[in-house]
Amino acid sequence: MTNRALRYEIGPIRPPNEAYSLLVRFTRNCSWNQCAFCHIYKERKFEKRSFDEIKRDIDTIKEIADDIKQISWEKGCGGAITETLVEEIFTSNIHNECYKSVAVWLYFGGKHVFIQDANSLAMNPQVFIDSLKYLKETFPTIDRVTSYARSRTIAKRLTIEDLNNMKDAGLTRLHIGLESGNNFLLKFMNKGVTKAEHIECGRKVKQSGIELSEYVVLGMGGRQWWQEHALDTADALNKINPDFIRFRTLKVLKTMPLYEKLQNKEFILPTEEDILIEERLLIEHLEGITSYIKSDHILNLLEEVDGKLPEDKEKILSVIDDYFSLTPEQKVTYRFGRRSGIYRSINDLNDELTYFRIRKAIKEMEEKEPGSVEKTISLLLENYI
């Protein structure tokens, strides 16, 4: 039996669609770390890990994976990673978070990997490539490797040859924080990149054949600049034609630099309905592209804003229109249900028993303290960041 206290580094975040992926840390924290709407890496220094450090972690992951398979044999599972085995590892006092993470990864096939942290492509390209090759040699089952990256890093530091070599080594998808295509907002939010650099980066990634996910922050235009945000972001996306457009809804925490701008009235927070109007305008102006639109985060009010362009465009827009066709009572019920994790679709409002229970809870909360429902919705949103 191996030492079941084995550990390797795991960073703080990953995209929601990488929930069952193996997390391997190539860099620590964020190379820019100045965005006004982000709080994740503040006060933490960016570090590029060496090949030897990364190799040690990969070797440790291999030891853990082998030990989990040995446990499977000991339990009479013949080396298979079963649901019962994973549950046992999760409830055991002798297995740490690293064991749990690897167990889940193996249970779901051991095929997908997410490279952490916020901008791993800022490291030496050859170290990135060598580390990736070693990872795939160690785990031949891996068939998808993804990572976050900054637009400016790719636009100004990496060549097409660098990206081609990374793709050949096994990199299959990059997640890029476009956030907005409006230069004023990019500067206001201290994003450290321009619209032109976003477009240059996106086109370069697409040219390399690496899949591209561009993230857009809904609500970033506030109540002052929502139209500019929607139209300029749509224009940038039209010029890039990413494989995926992923929406994230703005939520301002006290730990974010943007909170001070909010307090000073420099930025006026939009309502959830304001954000949907902005989102509709943006989608309406997406033209000539073949991207998939994804709303795969609980912060988004309408998860069903999802589909392939151009064929699903009208269907996607109709989801937003369906929300606006609801009565005020239905809207607040849906918002409360969605933020509580009860509802995932507007169609869930058709469940009469659940609807009655949510309405009863809302009525009791408002009778006890007027305005408490909106406060509760805001607090619930904070838990999802």
C-alpha positions in Angstrom: 0.0 0.0 0.0 1.2 3.5 -0.8 1.3 6.4 1.6 -2.4 7.5 1.6 -1.4 11.0 2.8 0.1 11.7 -0.7 -0.6 15.3 -1.9 -0.1 17.4 -4.9 -1.0 21.1 -5.6 -4.5 22.0 -6.6 -5.4 25.6 -7.5 -8.6 27.3 -6.3 -10.8 27.4 -9.5 -11.8 25.7 -12.7 -14.6 26.1 -15.3 -17.9 24.5 -14.3 -17.7 22.1 -17.3 -14.4 20.8 -15.9 -16.0 19.5 -12.7 -14.8 15.9 -13.3 -11.5 16.8 -14.8 -8.1 16.2 -13.3 -6.7 19.5 -12.1 -2.9 19.9 -12.7 -1.2 23.1 -11.6 1.4 24.5 -14.0 1.3 28.0 -12.6 0.2 29.6 -9.4 -2.4 32.4 -9.3 -2.8 35.1 -12.0 -0.1 36.9 -14.1 -2.3 40.1 -14.3 -4.4 40.0 -11.1 -5.7 43.5 -11.5 -9.3 43.1 -12.9 -11.8 45.2 -11.0 -14.5 42.5 -11.1 -12.3 39.6 -9.8 -11.3 38.7 -6.2 -9.8 35.3 -6.6 -6.0 35.8 -6.6 -5.7 39.2 -4.9 -2.6 39.5 -2.6 -1.2 36.4 -4.1 2.0 36.3 -6.2 2.0 34.8 -9.7 4.5 32.0 -10.0 5.6 29.8 -12.9 6.3 26.2 -11.7 9.3 24.4 -13.1 9.1 21.2 -15.1 10.6 19.3 -12.1 7.8 20.6 -9.8 5.1 19.7 -12.3 6.7 16.3 -12.9 6.7 15.5 -9.2 3.0 16.3 -9.0 2.2 14.2 -12.0 4.2 11.3 -10.5 2.3 11.8 -7.2 -1.0 11.7 -9.1 0.1 8.4 -10.8 0.9 7.0 -7.3 -2.5 8.0 -6.0 -4.3 6.6 -9.1 -2.4 3.3 -8.7 -3.2 3.1 -5.0 -6.9 3.7 -5.7 -6.9 0.8 -8.2 -5.1 -1.3 -5.6 -7.9 -0.5 -3.1 -10.4 -1.6 -5.8 -8.7 -5.0 -6.0 -8.6 -5.2 -2.2 -12.4 -4.5 -2.1 -13.1 -7.2 -4.7 -13.9 -4.7 -7.5 -11.2 -6.1 -9.9 -9.5 -2.7 -10.3 -12.7 -1.0 -11.5 -13.4 2.4 -10.1 -17.0 2.0 -9.0 -19.5 4.4 -7.4 -19.3 2.5 -4.1 -15.5 2.7 -4.1 -15.6 6.5 -4.7 -18.1 7.0 -1.9 -15.9 5.0 0.4 -12.9 7.2 -0.4 -15.0 10.3 0.2 -16.3 9.1 3.6 -13.0 7.7 4.8 -10.8 9.6 7.3 -7.6 8.5 5.7 -8.0 9.9 2.2 -7.3 13.5 1.6 -8.7 15.9 -1.1 -6.1 14.8 -3.6 -7.3 11.2 -3.4 -10.9 12.3 -3.7 -10.1 14.4 -6.8 -8.3 11.6 -8.5 -11.0 9.1 -7.6 -13.7 11.2 -9.2 -11.5 11.7 -12.3 -10.9 8.0 -12.7 -14.6 7.2 -12.1 -15.5 9.4 -15.0 -13.0 7.8 -17.3 -9.7 9.5 -16.6 -9.8 11.3 -19.9 -10.1 15.1 -19.2 -7.5 17.4 -17.7 -7.7 21.1 -16.7 -4.4 22.9 -16.4 -4.3 25.5 -13.6 -4.2 28.5 -12.7 -5.4 31.6 -14.4 -2.8 32.0 -17.2 -0.6 29.0 -17.6 0.4 30.0 -21.1 2.4 32.8 -19.5 5.1 30.2 -18.6 7.9 29.3 -20.9 6.2 27.6 -23.9 8.7 24.7 -24.0 8.2 24.0 -20.3 4.4 24.0 -20.9 4.9 21.6 -23.8 7.3 19.3 -22.0 5.0 19.1 -19.0 2.0 18.3 -21.1 3.9 15.6 -23.0 4.9 14.0 -19.7 1.4 14.2 -18.4 0.0 12.4 -21.5 2.8 9.8 -21.4 2.0 9.1 -17.8 -1.8 8.8 -18.5 -2.4 7.6 -22.1 -6.1 7.7 -21.5 -6.2 11.5 -21.6 -8.0 12.8 -24.7 -8.8 16.4 -23.7 -6.6 19.0 -22.1 -7.8 22.6 -21.4 -6.5 25.7 -19.7 -7.3 29.3 -18.9 -5.2 32.0 -20.8 -5.1 35.7 -21.2 -5.7 37.3 -24.5 -2.8 39.7 -24.3 -0.4 36.8 -23.5 -1.4 35.0 -26.7 -1.6 38.2 -28.8 1.7 39.6 -27.8 3.9 36.7 -26.6 3.0 33.5 -28.3 3.5 32.7 -32.0 1.3 30.5 -34.1 4.2 28.0 -34.0 4.0 28.0 -30.2 0.3 27.3 -30.3 0.7 24.6 -32.9 3.3 22.9 -30.8 1.1 23.1 -27.8 -1.7 21.5 -29.8 0.6 18.8 -31.0 1.6 18.1 -27.4 -2.1 17.6 -26.4 -3.7 21.0 -25.7 -7.2 20.9 -27.0 -9.1 23.9 -25.7 -8.4 27.3 -24.3 -10.7 29.3 -22.0 -10.3 33.1 -22.6 -11.8 35.8 -20.5 -13.0 38.2 -23.2 -15.5 39.8 -20.7 -16.3 42.7 -23.0 -15.4 44.0 -26.4 -15.8 47.7 -25.4 -12.4 49.5 -24.9 -13.8 51.9 -22.4 -15.1 49.1 -20.2 -12.0 47.1 -20.6 -10.0 50.1 -19.3 -12.6 50.9 -16.6 -12.5 47.3 -15.3 -8.7 47.3 -15.6 -8.7 44.2 -17.8 -5.3 45.0 -19.2 -6.2 44.2 -22.8 -7.9 45.9 -25.7 -10.6 44.8 -28.1 -8.0 44.5 -30.9 -5.8 42.3 -28.8 -8.9 40.1 -27.9 -9.6 39.7 -31.6 -5.9 39.0 -32.5 -5.7 36.4 -29.7 -9.0 34.7 -30.7 -8.1 34.5 -34.4 -4.6 33.1 -33.5 -6.1 30.4 -31.4 -8.6 29.5 -34.1 -5.9 29.4 -36.7 -3.9 26.9 -34.6 -6.9 24.5 -34.4 -7.2 24.7 -30.6 -10.8 24.9 -29.5 -11.7 28.4 -28.1 -14.1 29.3 -25.4 -14.7 33.0 -25.0 -16.2 34.2 -21.7 -18.5 37.2 -21.6 -19.6 39.0 -18.4 -23.2 39.9 -18.5 -23.9 43.1 -16.6 -20.4 44.5 -17.1 -21.9 47.6 -18.8 -23.8 48.5 -15.7 -26.9 50.7 -16.2 -24.7 53.4 -18.0 -22.9 51.5 -20.8 -25.0 48.3 -21.3 -25.7 49.0 -25.0 -22.0 49.7 -25.8 -21.0 46.6 -23.9 -23.5 44.4 -25.8 -22.8 45.8 -29.3 -19.0 46.0 -29.1 -18.8 42.5 -27.5 -21.0 41.1 -30.2 -18.8 42.7 -32.8 -15.6 41.3 -31.3 -17.2 37.8 -31.1 -18.3 38.1 -34.8 -14.7 38.8 -35.7 -13.3 35.8 -33.7 -16.0 33.1 -34.3 -15.1 31.1 -31.2 -16.2 27.5 -30.7 -18.0 28.5 -27.5 -19.4 31.7 -26.1 -19.8 31.2 -22.4 -21.9 33.7 -20.4 -21.2 34.7 -16.8 -23.3 37.2 -14.8 -21.6 39.9 -12.9 -21.9 39.8 -9.1 -19.9 42.4 -7.1 -18.4 41.3 -3.8 -16.9 43.7 -1.2 -13.5 42.1 -1.8 -13.5 43.2 -5.4 -12.0 46.5 -6.5 -15.2 47.2 -8.4 -17.1 47.5 -5.1 -15.4 50.8 -4.4 -16.6 52.1 -7.8 -20.1 50.9 -6.9 -20.0 52.8 -3.6 -18.7 55.9 -5.3 -21.6 55.7 -7.9 -19.0 55.4 -10.7 -20.7 52.1 -11.6 -24.4 51.6 -11.3 -25.4 47.9 -10.8 -28.0 46.6 -13.3 -31.0 44.6 -12.2 -31.4 41.1 -13.4 -34.0 42.3 -15.9 -31.5 44.9 -17.1 -29.0 42.2 -17.7 -31.4 40.1 -19.7 -32.1 43.1 -22.0 -28.4 43.5 -22.4 -27.9 39.8 -23.1 -30.7 39.8 -25.7 -29.2 42.7 -27.5 -25.8 41.0 -27.6 -27.2 37.7 -29.0 -29.4 39.5 -31.5 -26.2 41.1 -33.0 -24.2 37.9 -33.3 -23.9 37.4 -37.0 -22.0 35.1 -39.4 -20.6 32.8 -36.7 -21.0 29.2 -35.8 -20.4 29.3 -32.1 -22.2 27.4 -29.4 -23.7 29.6 -26.7 -23.5 28.2 -23.2 -25.0 29.5 -20.0 -23.3 26.9 -17.8 -23.1 28.7 -14.5 -25.6 29.1 -11.6 -25.0 32.9 -11.7 -26.9 33.1 -15.0 -30.6 33.5 -14.5 -31.5 31.6 -17.6 -29.6 28.4 -18.1 -31.6 27.5 -21.2 -29.9 30.3 -23.1 -28.0 27.6 -24.9 -27.6 26.5 -28.4 -25.8 26.5 -31.7 -25.5 29.6 -34.0 -27.0 30.4 -36.4 -29.7 27.7 -36.4 -30.7 28.0 -32.7 -30.6 31.8 -32.5 -34.4 32.4 -32.5 -34.9 29.6 -30.0 -32.3 31.2 -27.7 -33.9 34.6 -27.9 -37.3 33.1 -27.3 -36.1 31.9 -23.9 -35.4 35.5 -22.8 -38.7 36.6 -24.3 -40.5 33.9 -22.4 -39.1 35.3 -19.1 -40.3 38.7 -19.9 -43.8 37.3 -20.7 -44.1 36.1 -17.0 -46.2 38.0 -14.5 -44.3 39.9 -11.7 -45.2 37.2 -9.3 -43.9 34.5 -11.6 -40.7 36.4 -12.1 -39.8 36.8 -8.5 -40.8 33.1 -7.8 -38.5 31.9 -10.6 -35.6 34.1 -9.5 -35.9 32.9 -5.9 -36.3 29.3 -7.0 -33.3 29.6 -9.4 -31.0 31.2 -6.9 -32.0 28.7 -4.3 -31.0 25.8 -6.6 -34.6 24.6 -7.0 -35.3 25.8 -10.6 -33.2 25.2 -13.6 -35.7 26.2 -16.3 -38.7 28.5 -16.7 -40.7 25.4 -17.4 -40.1 24.3 -13.8 -42.7 27.0 -12.8 -45.3 24.4 -14.1 -44.6 22.2 -11.0 -47.6 23.5 -9.0 -46.5 22.0 -5.6 -43.0 23.5 -5.8 -44.5 26.8 -7.0 -46.9 26.9 -4.0 -44.1 26.2 -1.5 -41.8 28.9 -2.9 -44.7 31.4 -2.9 -45.5 30.5 0.7 -41.8 31.0 1.7 -41.7 34.4 -0.1 -44.9 35.6 1.5 -43.7 34.6 5.0 -40.3 36.3 4.4 -41.8 39.6 3.2 -44.4 39.7 6.0 -41.6 39.3 8.6 -39.2 41.7 6.9 -40.2 43.7 3.7 -37.4 43.5 1.1 -35.9 40.4 2.6 -36.5 38.3 -0.6 -34.2 40.5 -2.7 -31.6 40.6 0.1 -31.7 36.8 0.2 -31.4 36.4 -3.5 -28.3 38.7 -3.4 -26.7 36.7 -0.6 -27.4 33.4 -2.4 -25.6 34.8 -5.5 -22.5 35.5 -3.4 -22.2 31.9 -2.5 -21.8 30.9 -6.2 -18.6 32.9 -6.8 
